[in-house]
Amino acid sequence: MQARFQYRVSYQKAWIAKQMAIEQLYGDYDSSYNELQGWIAGMREYVPGTVIELQTRPYYGPDDQLQPTKRIFHRMFWTFDLCVRAFPHYKPFVQVDGTWLYEKYTQILLLAVAQDGNRNMLLIAFAIVDKENIESWEFFLANLRRYVISNDNICIIFDRGKCLIAAIRRSGVPWRSVYCIRHIAANFHKDYKNADWEKQVVTIEPWQWVQSFDEGFHYGQMTTNLVEGINAVLLKTCHLPIASVFSATFYRSYGVDLRNRRCECRRFDTRHYPCAHVVAACAKVNLNVEQYVNDVCMLERTLRVWENEFPVLPDLSTWEVPPTTFEFLPDRGLRRNPRGRPQSSRIHNEMDIREKSDGKRCGLCRLSGHSRNKCPHWNFHVGQSFGSGRN
């Protein structure tokens, strides 16, 4: 705006314009709650097997009179039949987490994510609640067990939130609770950054955060990165009205330009390979999707790359090498400094991360603060070495 029209837009005006654009595209935030009822009825009618658990509260007018024709949205849980039928074939673990809805009203979107054997993710359950407290998590877990997860021999991976831990104990779900190691490390550094860490006692069971004690329940998942990745995907959706958030969990529309080989998801443009949206668009207009596959990705090109073979060298003793006409010598100008320890000439950048150490340690007692020559335990170690030599 400033470069084209030489006009600087203030933050307040930009924010108001953004809210007006969202309202034109997705509707008003307040009226969106009433539109949510139409979405609920439509999903139950046209998507068989959709499970929706809606809880509301009574509405009292300005005169504190109960108005039976109006209700206040409290919280809602939903899942789809395809997710319910797919989960028994997924790995027996689920990751759960919550993310804020950045709309007019403060609410929390709770998610449950699973992973199949090919490392593909699947959202299996959703909930919108007013607060991330024990009651909200208990509402989510109870419906998750009732409608989606019928197997009790699974593990649930989460960030070790106090409300979620209390909700798991109160709801009585028999799942194996596993904590995200990244959140454990972050909380540990936050709580004990000024204390002596060696004196702190970790009260977490080893199988809840150490992979060597998990008996295979983790399936290599030590963090909640799966559900955190879904949170990143839904980041822009969390700014929309509640009806748009609900509809976005069922489908997300992307514009596809087959003539110019473009898709709004950008995967088709960057990978030169049809994304799922291009495949769906080709199926809609009865086109062969293979014509949009780049030649580099074709099977024929791949076979030509790997059809050649290196010849097998005979035994070195059987080689018939002609006599050399001169002798090869190294370039003396490239000789390293023979004195001292060889130094690395590589220039370090931000990718060269090195953990902070306590400085140099003594070669005898392995403690920091002094060298081998000034070690206060020098006599003890020397005497011990002489004693072992006499034996």
C-alpha angles and dihedrals in degrees: 000000000000094000095047104037101018090237125126114215116213121232092248094053091047091051092049090049090050092052091049091050092049090050092051093049102036106017135246120320094232097044089046089074090060091046088055089072090061091050091050092050092045095050092049091049103041102026105054116211095028110148118209124173111189125185123190137177129223118266122228120196128226089278091054090249118143112246109202094191092065132060133184118234110243110167141323137203124197142169137166131243093239090057092048093051093044099050097074087062094051129086110288097252136083132200120212132190142147133233132191124255105225097205132113092290125047111243138147128237112212119201138190119200131189133185132218129217091271091056094252116147127230129190105222104175142015138191137179113207135172097236138008095243137126094274093052094048091045089052090051096045094045092054092041090058094040098052109017116022112050094159114087094193097083136100127235117214119204143146096268094253113177094230092050093048090051091046092053091052093046096046092049097223108169094217122130109254114221125181129221108251092211092058091045091055092046093049092045093054091046096050101038105030092118099037137078102273094196090066095052117104116219108219096190118109111248094236090058095065111003116083094208089064099041096092090223097302095118096059086211093304108133097158141038092248093129095062091036088058090052089051089056091050091051094044095107092040090059089068093061130090117278096258090055091049090053094048092046090063089062102041141353120204122221128184114240124197106191094177094059094030096240137136130185091235087065093221094106091051098048103035097038088223127108114263124211091269092055090049090052092047092051091049090050094055096033097248128148107249092205091077089068094054113105115241090241090063095050120113092235092059092048092051091050090053094055102031093089120085134202112242119247113252117229122234113295092235091060096054117121103209119177116236116272121245097209141014123253116229131187121249104259090201089069093055113130120232103276093205123086131355116331109259125217113239094195115122110233121223138178091291092064097086115177124184116241113255133196091251126255118347131215114264092223109040096018091228124134127237100059142043132244093264093053098041111140089212094053095113092050095051094043092049091048092052092050090049092052090048092055090052 
